[in-house]
Amino acid sequence: MENLNGMLQHMIHMNAAVPQDQTLYKSRFEELSQKFNETEAKKNAADKKIQSMRERRGAMEQFIRNLRGQNTRVTEFSENLWCALLDYATAYADGRLVFRFKNGSEIDG
């Protein structure tokens, strides 16, 4: 993006300093602008993916901490553990339930 931006700035400067065919200038400028916009969109998509991965990592680390915090084998329902580990549950009209845990895993039952 920095290279493309530098090229655009150079084109603008040269257009202001040196007489040029404006049709050719506009065509080149639009081409570079489009490449810049495409590159910026890819960067933004990558940034969103990185942020999502960081959030998932944090949730998984918390999930593991909660599991490790159990001193004994879980033999009965624990509301605290349930709330700490479960992200959400979905109930379907056919009676099926899907439990999604904070680590991303699902149990369909």
C-alpha positions in Angstrom: 0.0 0.0 0.0 2.9 2.4 0.8 4.4 1.7 -2.6 1.1 2.3 -4.4 0.5 5.4 -2.4 3.9 6.7 -3.2 3.4 6.0 -6.9 0.1 7.9 -6.8 1.6 10.9 -5.0 4.4 10.9 -7.5 1.9 10.9 -10.4 0.0 13.8 -8.9 3.2 15.8 -8.4 4.4 15.1 -11.9 1.0 16.0 -13.3 1.2 19.3 -11.5 4.8 20.0 -12.6 5.0 18.7 -16.2 2.4 19.0 -18.9 0.9 15.6 -19.7 -1.8 13.9 -21.8 -4.6 14.1 -19.3 -6.5 11.1 -20.8 -3.4 8.9 -20.3 -2.8 10.4 -16.9 -6.3 9.7 -15.7 -6.2 6.1 -17.1 -2.9 5.4 -15.2 -4.2 7.1 -12.1 -7.4 5.1 -12.1 -5.5 1.9 -12.6 -3.2 2.6 -9.6 -6.1 3.8 -7.5 -7.9 0.6 -8.2 -4.9 -1.5 -7.3 -4.5 0.6 -4.1 -8.2 0.0 -3.2 -8.0 -3.7 -3.9 -4.8 -4.0 -1.7 -6.5 -2.0 1.0 -9.5 -4.3 1.0 -7.2 -7.3 1.3 -5.4 -5.7 4.2 -8.6 -4.9 5.9 -9.8 -8.5 5.5 -6.5 -9.8 6.9 -6.8 -7.4 9.8 -10.3 -8.7 10.6 -9.2 -12.3 10.3 -6.2 -11.6 12.7 -8.6 -9.9 15.2 -11.0 -12.8 15.0 -8.2 -15.2 15.6 -6.9 -13.2 18.6 -10.5 -13.2 20.1 -10.8 -17.0 19.5 -7.4 -17.5 21.1 -8.4 -15.5 24.2 -11.7 -17.5 24.5 -9.8 -20.8 24.1 -7.2 -19.8 26.7 -10.1 -19.0 29.1 -11.8 -22.2 28.2 -8.6 -24.2 29.1 -8.1 -22.2 32.3 -11.6 -23.1 33.4 -11.1 -26.8 32.6 -7.8 -26.9 34.4 -9.4 -25.1 37.4 -11.4 -28.2 38.1 -9.8 -30.1 40.9 -11.8 -33.2 40.5 -13.6 -35.1 37.8 -16.9 -33.4 37.0 -19.7 -35.8 38.1 -22.6 -33.5 38.6 -23.9 -30.3 37.0 -22.0 -27.2 37.8 -23.7 -23.9 36.8 -20.4 -22.0 37.1 -18.6 -24.5 34.8 -21.5 -24.6 32.4 -21.5 -20.8 32.0 -17.8 -20.6 31.8 -17.5 -23.2 29.0 -20.7 -22.8 27.0 -20.9 -20.1 24.4 -24.6 -20.7 23.4 -27.1 -23.5 22.8 -29.5 -23.7 19.9 -32.9 -25.4 20.1 -34.5 -26.5 16.9 -38.2 -27.2 16.2 -37.5 -30.9 15.7 -36.3 -31.2 19.3 -32.6 -31.2 18.5 -30.2 -29.2 20.6 -26.8 -28.0 19.6 -24.4 -26.8 22.2 -21.5 -24.5 21.1 -18.6 -24.2 23.5 -16.3 -21.2 23.8 -13.5 -23.2 22.2 -15.6 -23.5 19.0 -16.5 -27.2 19.4 -20.1 -28.3 19.1 -22.2 -31.1 20.5 -25.3 -32.0 18.6 -27.9 -33.9 20.6 
